[in-house]
């Protein structure tokens, strides 16, 4: 059975990490799992394809344009037509809209995995989402919370199914920089957080909490791994709290060596569909505060 997965690509975070675990596992079990990326120009999508190549997963790509893009609709339609899969499996809204529409035009069954309880789906866009989701055979929620959210957004409960994320091992790619290279003293207690620097992850609350820890334990360090539009604001708050030398913001990096070095994992998100980094922290044997 040939299954073509579609996903908008900017880099590697939770849903992308899920696919990097899922696609080779499907192929090991006899399914011809393939990938079609909707690549956002100027982002770190190449790292995802490098990993797919290492894992032996066939892939193709189209350039991701504006939200309403006739060119992207044409390119996705052509790519799916060239592959002629038995099943199209979409992830996130751009793949749902463009991949789902192309699958329907080609007469190919489609399922969609929903990775987040996106707040905009409770607004007017929910009618558009329900219209595009109607042809999907199933809507797969990555947690019961997401499944309940989709039901509240008006999707048919009979089409909803929960399949949780799962991981078997820690990421293997070495971190660059490593904690030592980033200046973490060998004997410093280290808390690590992983997540984009956006409002949802609420790093402001994390920094204020860490300020209390640092007052009691001045040698402690906090590393926030990720990048995003709130980087300058996050650095400014760390300075305001007197934490400039205690808080590290190394940007987006592979997390293996940070998890191995950490003493505790912290996760301050206001909401998550699942939070795959929590599984990674558990695999590293870390205590988790979330």
N, C-alpha and C positions, 0 to 999 in steps of 0.2 A: 504494500500500500504506500503510495507516494503522498506525503503530507507536506504542504508548503506553509511555513510560518511567516507572517509579516509583522514588522515592528518598525516604528519610527526610531531612528538612531541619532543620538548625540554623543554617546560614550558608553560607559559600562556602569550601571547602578543596579537597583534591585531587580527590576523585571528583566534587564539584559543578563544579569548574573543567573537568574532563573533559567533563561533560554540556553545559556552556555552549559548548564547542568542537564537540562531536559533533552536537547537535540541529540547529543552523542548517546545518551541513555536509550532514546527511542531507536537509534540506529543499531545499537548493540542487541536490541530485542527484535530486530527484523523489519522495522518500519523504515522506509526510505524518507527520512525526515530531511527537509531542505529549508533554506532561509532566503527571504527576499527583504532587503533593508530599504527603508525610505530615509536616505542619508541627508542630514541637515548640513549644508555647506559651512565650513569654518569651525567645525566641532571635532571631537575626538572619536569619530565613528570607526576610524581605521583600526583602532585597538581591538574592537569587537571582531572584525574580520580576521585579524592576525590570529586570534584565539580559535576561531572557527577553522582556519586552515590547519592549525596544529592539531585540532580534534578530528580532522577529516570530514567536516560537514560541508556539503556543497552549498554554494550561495550565489546570489545575484543582488543587484541593487538598482535603484532609480533615485534620482535627485528629488529631495523633498522640497516643494515650493511653498507658496502661500497656502493658507488654510483652504481657500477655494482656488483650485488649480486645474484647469482643463488639461494642461500638459501632463501633470502628474497622473490624472485619471487615465489618459491615453497610455502613458508608459506602464502603469500598473496593469492595465487591461492587456497590453501586449505581452508583458512578462509572464502573467498567469497563463495566457494563451499558449505561450511557447513551452511552458513547463507541463501543462495539462495534468495537474495533480488530481488525485482522487478526493482530496479534502484540502480546503483552505482554512488555516487557523490564524486568526488575527489577534493582535495585542495592541492596546491603546487606541485612542480615538481616530488618528489618521489612518491607521491600518484597518480599523473597523469600517470607516466610511469608504475609503477607496478600494481596499481589498474585498470587503463584503459586496460592494456594488459590482466589481469585476467578476467575482465568483458567480454572482447571480446571473449576469449576462452570459457567462460561459456555461451555465447549467451545472456548476460544481457545488456540492454541499459545503457549508461553512459553519464553523464554530468560533466563538470569541471568548478569550480570557480577559476578565476584568480585574485589574491589579490594584485599583484604588477606589475609595469612596469619594470621588471627585465632587466637590460641593456644587459646581456649576450644573451638575445633572439634576439638581433639585429646582433649578430655575427654568426659564423658557426653553433652554436647549434640550431639556428632557424629551420634548416632543420630537425633535429632530433625531435624537439618539434612539428613541423607541422605534421610529420609522426605519432607520438604517439597521437596527438590530432584529427587526421582525423576521427577515429570511433566515437568520442564524438558527441552526438546529438546537444548539445549547449555548447558554451563557455560563462560563465557568468562573466562579468566584474563588479567590485565593484564600478566603477566610469566611467564617460564618457571618462576621460583621459586614463584610462586603456583600455577601448574599442578601442579608437583611436590608442593606442600603439599596440594592438594586430593586428589591421588591417595593420599597417605599417610593422609589423613583418611577414606579409604574410598569416595570417589566413583568412578564408572565411568570408567576412562581413555578409553574410546571416546567419551564425551560431552564431554571436555575439549578446549578449543582456546585457544591464546594469541593475543590481539590486543592489541598494546602501545598504551599511551597515545601520542598525538601532538599536537603544537602547531605552528601555523604562524607565530604572531606573539606578541609580548609582550602582556600585559594592557594595555588602553588607559586604564582609569580612573585618574585622578590620585590620588596618595597624600594622606592627611589624617591626621596631619601629614606634610609632606615632611621629609627629613633636616635641612634648614636650619631649618625651623620647630621641629623637635625638639631643636635645639641642637647639631647636629654641625658643628664648625668646618670652614670651606671647605677647609683644607689638611690635615685629619686623615685618615690612612689608615682606611678603614672596612670592617669585616667585617660581613656581614649573614647572619642565619639566619631561616628562616621555619618556623613550626610551633607547634602548640598546646603549652601549658605543661603537659605530662603526662609521666609516667615514660618512656614509649616514646621520646620525643624526646631524652632524656638531656642536658638543658641543663646539668646539674651538671658533667658531664665537659667540656662546651664551655667553661664558665666557668673551670674549673681550667686548661684549655689556654690560654685567652685571658690568664689571669693571667701565664703564662710569656712570652707575646708582649708584654704591657703592661710587664713589667719591662725588656724590651729596647727597647721602642718606646712611651714613656709617652704620646705624642700619639695613639696608636691608639684607635679606638672600636669597640665591638661593639654591633650592634642586633639584638635578638631580636623579630621581629614575630609576634605571636600572643597569645592569652589562654588561660586555663585554670586548673584548681584549684591548680596549683603556683606561681602568680604570687608569693604572699607568700614562699614558700620560696626561689624563685629570687632575689628581691630581697635576702633575708636572706643568701644565700650570696655574692652579689655584694658586699654590704657587708663580710662576714667576710673576703673576699679583698682588700679595699681597692679595689674597682672601682666604687664607687657613682657616681663622676663619669665613668667610662669606658664603662659599660654602659647602654644605653637600652632600655626596655621600653615602646614606645608603644602596645601593645595590638594588637588585630586591625585591620588597615588594608590598603587596596589597596597592592600592592607595587611598582608600576611605577617610581616615582621613587627608591625605595630601591635597586632593582637598577641603575638607570642611574647612581646616585651611587657604588655600592659598588666597592671594589677587589678583593674576594674574597668568594665565597659559601661558607658553612660549613654542614654538615649532619651532626648528631651522633646521628641516630636509631640505636637498637639494632636495629630491623628496620623494613622498609617493604614494602608490596606493590609499589610502584614508586617513589614520590617525585617527583611531577609538578613540584615546585619546582626540581628539578635541571634539567629541560627548560627552565623559565623562566630559570634562571640561564645556561644555555648560549645561549639566544636573546639574552640581554643581553651575550654575549661575555665572561662572567666566568670566571676560574679558579675551580674547584670543589674544595673539600676535604670529603670525605664518608667 
